Amino acid sequence: MNATSLQDRAILIVEDEFLIALEASEILEASGATVIGPAYRLDEAMTLVESNRVDLALLDVNLNGELSDPVVAALQLKGVPVALTTGYGNKLPFTFLGPVLTKPYTPDELVAVMGAL
């Protein structure tokens, strides 16, 4: 799949670093997606999950010292495909079987991973 598979998809972004969230939002919107958020904190993310239709999600593993696994679990219960991002390499602090983008990632990597979900 590619960027065309993101057309009109509602993608939740959960990222505590403002500039990274902004860049990811711009990249995904340029690929035709509708961005939900971004959420910068765990509670914001949970509110967005509960109050929006989400087709795909991009979540940072660590949100200001809190792990995003409760959001991952809530999304998985709804059948929403999730990709994680981390600045800590491939070693995750919780079990996750989906794709993981290591920061910094390129726009092409982001679109490819999200398009493949």
NUSENU-943668 format. One record per atom (N, C-alpha, C): residue number from 1; atom name; x, y, z. Coordinates in nm, 2 decimals. Layout:
// residues N
   resi   name        X        Y        Z
    NUM     CA        X        Y        Z
...
// end
This chain:
// residues 117
   resi   name        X        Y        Z
      1      N     0.08    -0.12     0.00
      1     CA     0.00     0.00     0.00
      1      C     0.09     0.12     0.00
      2      N     0.03     0.24    -0.04
      2     CA     0.10     0.36    -0.04
      2      C     0.02     0.48     0.01
      3      N     0.06     0.60    -0.03
      3     CA    -0.01     0.72     0.02
      3      C    -0.16     0.72    -0.02
      4      N    -0.19     0.66    -0.14
      4     CA    -0.33     0.66    -0.18
      4      C    -0.42     0.58    -0.09
      5      N    -0.36     0.49    -0.02
      5     CA    -0.44     0.41     0.08
      5      C    -0.47     0.49     0.21
      6      N    -0.41     0.60     0.22
      6     CA    -0.44     0.69     0.34
      6      C    -0.55     0.79     0.31
      7      N    -0.59     0.80     0.18
      7     CA    -0.69     0.90     0.14
      7      C    -0.82     0.88     0.23
      8      N    -0.86     0.99     0.29
      8     CA    -0.98     0.99     0.37
      8      C    -0.98     0.90     0.49
      9      N    -0.86     0.85     0.54
      9     CA    -0.85     0.77     0.66
      9      C    -0.83     0.86     0.78
     10      N    -0.90     0.84     0.89
     10     CA    -0.89     0.91     1.01
     10      C    -0.77     0.85     1.09
     11      N    -0.67     0.93     1.11
     11     CA    -0.55     0.88     1.18
     11      C    -0.53     0.96     1.31
     12      N    -0.53     0.89     1.42
     12     CA    -0.50     0.95     1.55
     12      C    -0.35     0.95     1.56
     13      N    -0.30     1.07     1.60
     13     CA    -0.16     1.09     1.63
     13      C    -0.14     1.12     1.78
     14      N    -0.06     1.04     1.85
     14     CA    -0.03     1.06     1.99
     14      C     0.12     1.08     2.01
     15      N     0.16     1.20     2.04
     15     CA     0.31     1.23     2.04
     15      C     0.33     1.34     2.13
     16      N     0.42     1.33     2.23
     16     CA     0.44     1.43     2.33
     16      C     0.54     1.54     2.28
     17      N     0.61     1.52     2.17
     17     CA     0.70     1.62     2.12
     17      C     0.63     1.70     2.01
     18      N     0.60     1.83     2.04
     18     CA     0.52     1.92     1.95
     18      C     0.57     1.92     1.81
     19      N     0.70     1.94     1.78
     19     CA     0.74     1.95     1.64
     19      C     0.73     1.81     1.57
     20      N     0.75     1.70     1.64
     20     CA     0.74     1.57     1.57
     20      C     0.59     1.55     1.54
     21      N     0.50     1.58     1.63
     21     CA     0.36     1.57     1.61
     21      C     0.31     1.66     1.49
     22      N     0.36     1.78     1.49
     22     CA     0.33     1.87     1.38
     22      C     0.37     1.82     1.24
     23      N     0.50     1.77     1.24
     23     CA     0.55     1.71     1.11
     23      C     0.48     1.59     1.07
     24      N     0.45     1.50     1.16
     24     CA     0.37     1.38     1.13
     24      C     0.23     1.42     1.08
     25      N     0.17     1.51     1.14
     25     CA     0.04     1.56     1.10
     25      C     0.04     1.61     0.95
     26      N     0.14     1.70     0.93
     26     CA     0.15     1.76     0.79
     26      C     0.18     1.65     0.69
     27      N     0.27     1.55     0.72
     27     CA     0.30     1.45     0.62
     27      C     0.17     1.36     0.59
     28      N     0.10     1.33     0.70
     28     CA    -0.02     1.24     0.68
     28      C    -0.13     1.32     0.61
     29      N    -0.15     1.44     0.64
     29     CA    -0.25     1.52     0.57
     29      C    -0.22     1.54     0.42
     30      N    -0.09     1.56     0.39
     30     CA    -0.04     1.57     0.25
     30      C    -0.07     1.44     0.18
     31      N    -0.08     1.33     0.25
     31     CA    -0.11     1.20     0.19
     31      C    -0.26     1.18     0.18
     32      N    -0.34     1.27     0.22
     32     CA    -0.48     1.26     0.21
     32      C    -0.56     1.22     0.33
     33      N    -0.48     1.19     0.44
     33     CA    -0.55     1.15     0.56
     33      C    -0.61     1.27     0.64
     34      N    -0.70     1.24     0.72
     34     CA    -0.76     1.33     0.82
     34      C    -0.69     1.30     0.95
     35      N    -0.63     1.40     1.01
     35     CA    -0.56     1.38     1.14
     35      C    -0.65     1.41     1.26
     36      N    -0.65     1.32     1.35
     36     CA    -0.72     1.34     1.48
     36      C    -0.61     1.37     1.58
     37      N    -0.63     1.48     1.65
     37     CA    -0.53     1.53     1.74
     37      C    -0.43     1.62     1.68
     38      N    -0.31     1.62     1.71
     38     CA    -0.24     1.52     1.80
     38      C    -0.27     1.54     1.94
     39      N    -0.27     1.43     2.01
     39     CA    -0.27     1.43     2.16
     39      C    -0.13     1.43     2.21
     40      N    -0.11     1.50     2.32
     40     CA     0.02     1.51     2.38
     40      C     0.04     1.44     2.51
     41      N    -0.08     1.40     2.57
     41     CA    -0.08     1.33     2.70
     41      C    -0.17     1.21     2.69
     42      N    -0.15     1.12     2.78
     42     CA    -0.23     0.99     2.78
     42      C    -0.38     1.02     2.80
     43      N    -0.42     1.11     2.89
     43     CA    -0.56     1.14     2.91
     43      C    -0.62     1.20     2.78
     44      N    -0.55     1.29     2.71
     44     CA    -0.60     1.34     2.59
     44      C    -0.62     1.24     2.48
     45      N    -0.53     1.14     2.48
     45     CA    -0.54     1.04     2.38
     45      C    -0.66     0.95     2.40
     46      N    -0.68     0.91     2.53
     46     CA    -0.80     0.83     2.56
     46      C    -0.93     0.90     2.53
     47      N    -0.93     1.03     2.55
     47     CA    -1.05     1.11     2.52
     47      C    -1.08     1.10     2.37
     48      N    -0.97     1.12     2.29
     48     CA    -0.99     1.12     2.15
     48      C    -1.03     0.98     2.09
     49      N    -0.97     0.88     2.16
     49     CA    -1.01     0.74     2.12
     49      C    -1.16     0.72     2.14
     50      N    -1.21     0.77     2.26
     50     CA    -1.35     0.74     2.30
     50      C    -1.45     0.83     2.22
     51      N    -1.40     0.94     2.17
     51     CA    -1.50     1.04     2.11
     51      C    -1.48     1.06     1.95
     52      N    -1.40     0.98     1.89
     52     CA    -1.38     0.99     1.74
     52      C    -1.38     0.86     1.68
     53      N    -1.41     0.86     1.55
     53     CA    -1.39     0.74     1.46
     53      C    -1.24     0.74     1.42
     54      N    -1.17     0.64     1.46
     54     CA    -1.03     0.63     1.43
     54      C    -1.01     0.51     1.34
     55      N    -0.95     0.53     1.22
     55     CA    -0.92     0.42     1.13
     55      C    -0.78     0.36     1.15
     56      N    -0.68     0.45     1.18
     56     CA    -0.54     0.41     1.21
     56      C    -0.49     0.49     1.32
     57      N    -0.38     0.45     1.38
     57     CA    -0.32     0.53     1.49
     57      C    -0.17     0.52     1.49
     58      N    -0.11     0.63     1.52
     58     CA     0.04     0.65     1.53
     58      C     0.06     0.70     1.67
     59      N     0.13     0.61     1.76
     59     CA     0.15     0.65     1.90
     59      C     0.29     0.64     1.94
     60      N     0.34     0.74     2.01
     60     CA     0.47     0.74     2.07
     60      C     0.46     0.65     2.19
     61      N     0.56     0.57     2.21
     61     CA     0.57     0.47     2.32
     61      C     0.56     0.54     2.46
     62      N     0.64     0.65     2.47
     62     CA     0.66     0.72     2.60
     62      C     0.60     0.86     2.59
     63      N     0.50     0.89     2.67
     63     CA     0.44     1.02     2.67
     63      C     0.47     1.09     2.80
     64      N     0.57     1.17     2.80
     64     CA     0.61     1.24     2.92
     64      C     0.63     1.15     3.04
     65      N     0.69     1.04     3.02
     65     CA     0.71     0.94     3.13
     65      C     0.60     0.84     3.15
     66      N     0.49     0.85     3.08
     66     CA     0.38     0.75     3.08
     66      C     0.39     0.67     2.96
     67      N     0.37     0.54     2.98
     67     CA     0.37     0.45     2.86
     67      C     0.23     0.46     2.79
     68      N     0.23     0.44     2.66
     68     CA     0.11     0.46     2.58
     68      C     0.03     0.32     2.57
     69      N     0.07     0.22     2.64
     69     CA     0.01     0.09     2.62
     69      C    -0.14     0.09     2.66
     70      N    -0.20     0.17     2.75
     70     CA    -0.34     0.18     2.77
     70      C    -0.41     0.22     2.64
     71      N    -0.36     0.32     2.57
     71     CA    -0.42     0.37     2.45
     71      C    -0.41     0.26     2.34
     72      N    -0.30     0.19     2.33
     72     CA    -0.28     0.08     2.24
     72      C    -0.39    -0.02     2.26
     73      N    -0.41    -0.06     2.39
     73     CA    -0.51    -0.16     2.43
     73      C    -0.65    -0.11     2.39
     74      N    -0.68     0.01     2.42
     74     CA    -0.82     0.07     2.38
     74      C    -0.84     0.06     2.23
     75      N    -0.74     0.10     2.16
     75     CA    -0.75     0.10     2.01
     75      C    -0.76    -0.05     1.96
     76      N    -0.69    -0.14     2.01
     76     CA    -0.69    -0.28     1.97
     76      C    -0.83    -0.34     2.00
     77      N    -0.89    -0.30     2.11
     77     CA    -1.03    -0.35     2.14
     77      C    -1.13    -0.30     2.04
     78      N    -1.10    -0.19     1.98
     78     CA    -1.19    -0.13     1.87
     78      C    -1.15    -0.18     1.73
     79      N    -1.04    -0.26     1.73
     79     CA    -1.00    -0.32     1.60
     79      C    -0.92    -0.22     1.51
     80      N    -0.86    -0.11     1.58
     80     CA    -0.79    -0.01     1.51
     80      C    -0.64    -0.05     1.49
     81      N    -0.59    -0.06     1.37
     81     CA    -0.45    -0.09     1.35
     81      C    -0.36     0.03     1.41
     82      N    -0.25    -0.01     1.48
     82     CA    -0.16     0.08     1.55
     82      C    -0.02     0.06     1.50
     83      N     0.05     0.18     1.48
     83     CA     0.20     0.18     1.46
     83      C     0.25     0.26     1.58
     84      N     0.37     0.22     1.63
     84     CA     0.43     0.29     1.74
     84      C     0.56     0.36     1.69
     85      N     0.59     0.47     1.76
     85     CA     0.72     0.54     1.74
     85      C     0.79     0.54     1.87
     86      N     0.93     0.54     1.86
     86     CA     1.01     0.55     1.98
     86      C     1.15     0.60     1.94
     87      N     1.20     0.67     2.04
     87     CA     1.34     0.72     2.02
     87      C     1.44     0.63     2.09
     88      N     1.39     0.51     2.14
     88     CA     1.47     0.42     2.22
     88      C     1.51     0.29     2.15
     89      N     1.50     0.29     2.02
     89     CA     1.53     0.17     1.94
     89      C     1.42     0.07     1.94
     90      N     1.45    -0.05     1.91
     90     CA     1.34    -0.15     1.90
     90      C     1.31    -0.22     2.03
     91      N     1.37    -0.19     2.14
     91     CA     1.34    -0.25     2.27
     91      C     1.22    -0.17     2.33
     92      N     1.11    -0.24     2.33
     92     CA     0.98    -0.18     2.38
     92      C     0.96    -0.22     2.53
     93      N     0.90    -0.13     2.61
     93     CA     0.87    -0.17     2.75
     93      C     0.75    -0.25     2.77
     94      N     0.67    -0.28     2.66
     94     CA     0.56    -0.36     2.67
     94      C     0.55    -0.44     2.54
     95      N     0.47    -0.55     2.54
     95     CA     0.45    -0.64     2.42
     95      C     0.37    -0.57     2.32
     96      N     0.42    -0.57     2.20
     96     CA     0.35    -0.51     2.08
     96      C     0.40    -0.58     1.96
     97      N     0.30    -0.62     1.88
     97     CA     0.33    -0.70     1.76
     97      C     0.32    -0.63     1.63
     98      N     0.28    -0.50     1.63
     98     CA     0.27    -0.42     1.51
     98      C     0.40    -0.35     1.47
     99      N     0.39    -0.27     1.37
     99     CA     0.51    -0.19     1.33
     99      C     0.56    -0.09     1.42
    100      N     0.69    -0.07     1.43
    100     CA     0.75     0.03     1.51
    100      C     0.85     0.11     1.43
    101      N     0.83     0.24     1.43
    101     CA     0.91     0.34     1.37
    101      C     1.01     0.40     1.47
    102      N     1.14     0.39     1.44
    102     CA     1.24     0.45     1.53
    102      C     1.27     0.59     1.49
    103      N     1.26     0.68     1.58
    103     CA     1.29     0.82     1.56
    103      C     1.44     0.84     1.54
    104      N     1.48     0.93     1.45
    104     CA     1.40     1.00     1.36
    104      C     1.36     0.91     1.24
    105      N     1.24     0.92     1.19
    105     CA     1.20     0.85     1.07
    105      C     1.17     0.95     0.96
    106      N     1.18     0.90     0.84
    106     CA     1.16     0.99     0.72
    106      C     1.01     0.99     0.68
    107      N     0.97     1.10     0.61
    107     CA     0.83     1.10     0.56
    107      C     0.79     0.98     0.48
    108      N     0.88     0.93     0.40
    108     CA     0.85     0.81     0.32
    108      C     0.83     0.69     0.41
    109      N     0.91     0.67     0.52
    109     CA     0.89     0.56     0.61
    109      C     0.76     0.57     0.68
    110      N     0.72     0.69     0.72
    110     CA     0.59     0.71     0.79
    110      C     0.48     0.68     0.70
    111      N     0.48     0.73     0.58
    111     CA     0.37     0.70     0.49
    111      C     0.36     0.55     0.45
    112      N     0.48     0.49     0.43
    112     CA     0.48     0.34     0.40
    112      C     0.42     0.26     0.52
    113      N     0.46     0.29     0.64
    113     CA     0.41     0.21     0.75
    113      C     0.26     0.23     0.77
    114      N     0.22     0.36     0.77
    114     CA     0.08     0.39     0.79
    114      C    -0.01     0.33     0.67
    115      N     0.05     0.34     0.55
    115     CA    -0.02     0.28     0.44
    115      C    -0.04     0.13     0.44
    116      N     0.05     0.07     0.51
    116     CA     0.05    -0.08     0.52
    116      C    -0.03    -0.13     0.63
    117      N    -0.08    -0.05     0.72
    117     CA    -0.17    -0.09     0.83
    117      C    -0.30    -0.14     0.78
// end
